[in-house]
Amino acid sequence: MDMRTWIEPVVGAAQLASSFYDTGLLLVVKNYYNQTYVANSSEVVQQKAISNFYIIYKLVDSLTPLVSAYGLAKLGDLKNRKISICVPLAGYLLSRILLLLLILLGWPIEVMYGAAVVHGLTGGFTTYWASVMALGSQASSESRRSLRLILIEFIYGLAGFVGSIASGHLFVSFHLTYRHGTILVSLSVALYAFCLAYSLLVLKVPKPGSSYLADSTTDVDHPDKLAADDAEPVLHEARQHPPVVSFKLIVMMFVGAVIYDITVTGAMDVLPLFLIKKPLSWGPEYIGYANAAGYMIFITSFLGVFLFSRFLRDTTMIMIGIVSFSAGILIMAFVQQTYLFYIARAVMLFALIPLPTIRSLLSKHVEGSSYGKVFVLLQLSLVIAGAVTSTVYNKIYQKTLDWFSGFCFLLSCGIGCLSLIPISIVACKQQASSGSLEILMD
């Protein structure tokens, strides 16, 4: 494999930059409203102001990509995948520079709404991540695609873990103030500049269809197998092209991904609130440990795919991941002591497997020239579902807080089990198709 097709350096550096930016933005917002409400000592007023800022900021940041994401992805498919990677990275860079200027020049915090618009209109995370997955699919063989995509997720999680620890360490050690937030944000800007330069100057995009041919390139070392393939040109040609799959089957994959994402998004949105209330009442130190435990799932899920992909179908791995998360979140609903939290997290060890594996499965059933469009449609579906889910789950959590604060986790467990249905349908259809193919070959 050509090392220039590796997107992993961009993924790692961008996530590290994102971790620095998130911490820097939080510091800036916190200090801004502390100074704004200095005459009013009510902490509740300050907390509501910070919360309102983030509600608007996240809505703008997550919904503005709806305007440009599909167009950028289509352009990337038709012209060059670099377009749908570099344009979002340029948006990341510009929005981070705006935060740096805000700190240095003392601009009002509302400038960050404009930064969110810039980030969103250039594609945002929606286009960026869909294009990363498309490139990862295009640059890998079918037999190793699930492993390649989970490896990208693993690099993403590992960088997030390191970035969170590093930014927190800088905050504690140097006692960053409003002005000193320039350290984290400057590092973030520098890392995004590296990502953009690497993507423009170093990254190489494989030609469409090359991923399917990758499976047959290893046959050069096996002349007997090559001769057998030459004797069966029709079968050899079939392996070079993705199988034809009905539209209904692709819809089932989308439905399974969206339902599972709702399960995870809803539960993870209310989890921090659950941890800081009684009976756990965790402080910053234990919350940090909880975040670290969450990032460990990236490692265990990667190891799971590395092991399972050798002898299990993609659909089976997806169902293992769904069951893993559903069982873990069921335990979380009844957590009353610290050790039970870590037991619940340990049961979720394969929770990251479903979404990248669904993307891998989708890529095996569409042409390489359509990866960007398909993945960005999936990502847009997840973003819209996630925005609705976050609001609904927070309202449900507020309503059920007094009588059973773990109700949202029970709800996620039930919804998670529902996501098994469309994936099971896909598995049955694939089994039937492979059985028919074997009969024809005989």
N, C-alpha and C positions, 0 to 999 in steps of 0.2 A: 504493500500500500504506500502511495506517495504521501510523505509526511506533510506536504503542503496542503493536502485536503483535510487535515485535522482542524476541526473547529474548536476543539477542547481548550486551547490557550485563550481564545476569545471568551468562551463560556466562563472559565475560571477567573480571568482578570475582570470581566464585567460584573460578575457576582461579588467579587471582593470590593470593587468600586461601589456597587449598590449598597453593600453593608455599611461602608464608610459614609455614604450619602445619607442613608436612613438615620444613622446615629447623629450625624451633623445637623440634618433638618430638624430632628426632635429637639436638639439642644437650642437651635436658633428659635424655634417656635416657643419653647418653654420660656426662655429668657426674654423674648419679645413681650409675651403676655404677662410675665412677672413684672416687667418694667411698666407696661401699659396700665396694669391694675395695681400699681404700687400704693395708691391712696386707699384702695379697698383691700383689706387684709383677708377677705373671704377666699379660702382655697377653692371652695365650690365654684365660685364665679370664674376663677382662672381655669379650672379643669374643664368647665363647660365651654369656655372660649377656645381652648386647645382642641377639645373634641369636635366642636363645630368647624374649626379650620380643617381638620383631617377628613371630616365627612365630605365637605365640598371638594377638597383637594383630590381625594380618592375617586369620587364620582367623576370629576372632570378627567382625571388621568386614565380611568378605566373605560369611559364611554366615548371619548373623542377618537380613539382608533377605529371606531365603526365607520368613520368617514373615509379613511384612507387605506385601511389594512388590506382589504380584498384587492384593490387596484394595485397596490405595491406588490402583493404576492403574485398576482397575474403577470405583472411586468417582470418579476423575477423569473417566473416560469418561461416566459416568451423570450426574454433577452439574456439576462444573466442573474444568477442567484445572488451575486454580490449586491445587487441593487436593493433587494429586500432585506439584506443584512446591514449594509452600510448606512442606508438612510435612517433606520431607527437608531443606530449607534450615533450618528450625527445629532439626532434629536436628544439622545441621552446627554451627549457632551454639552450641547447648547443650554439645556435646562439646568445642568450642574454648574455651568459657568454663571448663570443667572443667580443661583444661590450664593456663589462666591462673591459676586458683585454686590448682592444684597448685604452681605456681612461687612464688606469693606467700605461701602458707600452709605450704609445706614438707610437703605430703601425700606418702605413699608412691607409687611409680610404678605400683603395681597399680591405682590409681584409673583409669588410662587404659584398662584392660580394661572398666570400667564405662562410660567415654566411648564406647568402640567399640560396646557394647551399645545405648546410647542412639542413636548414629548409625545402627546397623543396623536397629533396631526402627522407626525413623521413615522407613524406606525406603532410606536410604543412597544411594550413587551409582547403584545399580541402578534405583531408581524415578525419581530425579532425572533421569538422562540419558535414560531411555526417554521420560519426559514432555517433556523438551526437544525430542527428536527428533519426538515426536508433534505438539507445538505448531508446530515448524518445518514439518512436512508439511502441517498443517492451514491454515497461513497462507501457503502458496505454491501456485502453479499447477502442474499436472502437468508441463508442459514445462520448468519451471525448478526443479523440486523437488530434483533431484540437486545442482544448483549451490547451492541454499539450504542443504542439509544439509552439504555440504562446506565452505561458508562458515562455518557454526557450528563445525565441526571446526577450521577455520583460526583462528578467534578463540580457541578453546580452546588450540591449540598456541602461538599467539603470546603469549597471556597467560602460559602456562607457561614459555615462554622468558624473557620479561621478569621474571617472578617468581623464577625460578631465578637469573638473573644478579643481580637486586636483593638477594635474600636472602643470596647468597654474598658480595656486596660489603659488606653490612652486617656479616656475620660477620667478614670479613677486616679491615675498616676500624675497627670498634669493639671487636674482640676480645671478643665476647660471652661472658659467663660464665654460670653456672647461673642467677643472678638476672636478668641482663640479657636473658635469653630473653624477658622480658616485652615487649620492643620488637616482635619479629616476631609473637608470638602476639596482642598487642593490635591490631596492624594487621590480622591475620587476622580477629579478632572484629569489628572495625569494618566490614570489607569484607562479611562475611557478613550483618551487620545491614543494610547497604545493600541487598544482594541480596534479603533478605526483605521490606524496606520497599518496594522497587521492584516486586517481584512482587505484593504485596498491593494497593498503591495506584495503580500506573501501568500495569502489564501488562494488556493486553486480550486475551481469548481469542476467536478467531473462532468463529462458530456452526458446528456440524457440517455438512459438505457445502459450505461456502463456498469451499473450495480448488478444487473441481471447477468451480464457476461462474466462478472467477477467469479461466479460460482464455477464456471467452466475453465477458468485460466489455470487452475491447479492441475488440470488433467494432463498438462504437458509432461509432468513428471511420471505419468502412468500411461505408457504407450498402448498397453493392452486395453485399457478403458477407453482411450481415444479411438482406437480402431473399432471398438464396439459402438461407439457413438457415431462414427462415420457410416457404419452399416445400418444405423437407424436414424436417418436425417430428420424425420418428422418428429421423433421423440426429442432429439437434440435441439431442434428449433423450439419446441414447446417449453423447454427449460429456460430459453432466453427471453421469454416474454411472460408478463404477469398473467395469471389465470383470469378468465372472464368470470366476474361475480355479479350477481343481480344487484340492482339498486336497493332492494329491500334489505339485503345483507349488510350493505354499507350503512344504511340508516340504523340498523340494529347496533352496529358498532358505535355510531354516534350517540344513540340513546343510552347504551351502557356506559359510555364515557361521561356523559352529562349527569346521569343519575349518581354515578360514583363520585363525581366531583362535588355534587350537591352534598353528599354524605360527608365528605372530608371537610369542605369549606365551612359548612354550618357548625360542625363539631369543633373545629380548630378556632373559629371566631369567638366562641363563648368559653373556650378552655382557659384563657388567661384570667377571665372574670371569676371562673370557678375556683382557680388556684389561690386568688388573693382574698377570698372570703372564708369565713369559718366553715368547717372546722380546720382547714389547712392553714389559712391566713399566712401564706408565704410572703417573704420579703424579697428584695432584689437578688440576693445571693441564690436562694432556692429557685427563683424564676429563671436565673441564668443556667442552673443545672437542668431545669426542665427543657429549656431551649436546646441545650447540648444533646439531651436525650432524643429530642425530635430530629436533630440532624444525624444522629446515629442510624436512623432508619434508611438514610441514603446508602450507607455502607452495607447494612444487612440485606437490603433489597437488591443491591448490585451483586452481592455474593449469592443471593438466591437465584437470580437469573443466570449467573455464571454456572451454577450447578444444574438447575432445572432445564435450561435450554438444551442440554445434551440429550435428554430423553423424554421431555414433555412437550406437548403442543403449546402454542402461544395462548390459546383459549384456556387451557388448563392452568397455566401460570397466572393468567388474569384472575381466574376464580380463586386461586390460592391467595392472591393479594387481597381480594375483596373480603374473603372469609377472615383473613388475618386482621384487617382493620375493624370489621364488624364485631368480631369477638373482643378485641381490645377495647373498643369504645363502649361495649356493653359492661365490661368490668369497670371502666372509668366512671360510669353512672353511679356506682356504689362506693367510690373511693372516699374514705374517711381519714385515712392515715397515709403518711408519706410513702411507705413501702408498697402500698397497693397501687399508687400512681406508677411506680417503676415496673410493677408487674404488668399493668395494663399496657404501658409503652413497649415492654418486651414482647407481648403477644402481637403487637402491631408491626413486628419486624419486617414483614413483607408488604407493608401498606403502599409503598411507592411503585410496586411492580405494575399495577393495572394500566395507568395512563400511557407511559412510554411503550408498553407492549401492545396496547390498542393502536397506537400510532404505527408501530412496526407492522402490525397485521394489516392496517389500512394500506400501507405503502406497498404491500405485496399484491394488492388487488387493483391498483391504479397505475397508469403510465407514469414514468419518471418525470415527464414534462408537466404533470399536473400535481406533483407533490405539494408545491407551495400553496396552490388554491385550496386543496383538500385540507391541509393542515391549518391554514388560517381560518377556514370555515369552522373547523373543530375548535380552534382556540377562541374564536368569537363566540361560539355557542357556550363555551366554558365561562368566558368573561361575563356574558349577560346573565347566565344562570347563577354565577357566583355573586354578582351584585344584588340580585333579588334575594338569594339565599341568606346573605349576610344580614340584610335588613329584617327578613322574616324571623330568622333564628334569634336575633337580638330581642325582638319583641316577644317571642315565645319564652325566652329565658327570663325576661322581666315579669311576665305573667305567672310563671311557674316557680319563681324564686322562693316564695314563702313556703310552699308545700312540698316541693321536690326539685332541688336545683339541678339534679342529674337527668331531668326529663329530656332535654335536648339530645343527650347522648343516647338515650333509648330510642328516640326518634331517628337518629342517624343510623343506629344499628338496623332498624327496620327498613329504612330506605336503602341501606347498603345491601341487604338481602334481596331487595327487589332488583338491584342492578345485575344480579346473577341470571335473571330471566333472559334478557336479550343476548347476553354472552353465551348462555346455554343454547339458544337458538342458532347462533353463529356456529358453535361447536358441532351441533347435530347436522347442520347443512354442510359443513366442511367434511365431516365424516362420511356423509352420503355421497358427496362429490368425489372424494378420494376412492371410495368403494367402487363407484361406477367407472372411474378411470382405470382401476386395477382390472376390472372385468373386460374392458375394451382392449387393454394391453395383452391380456391372456389370449 
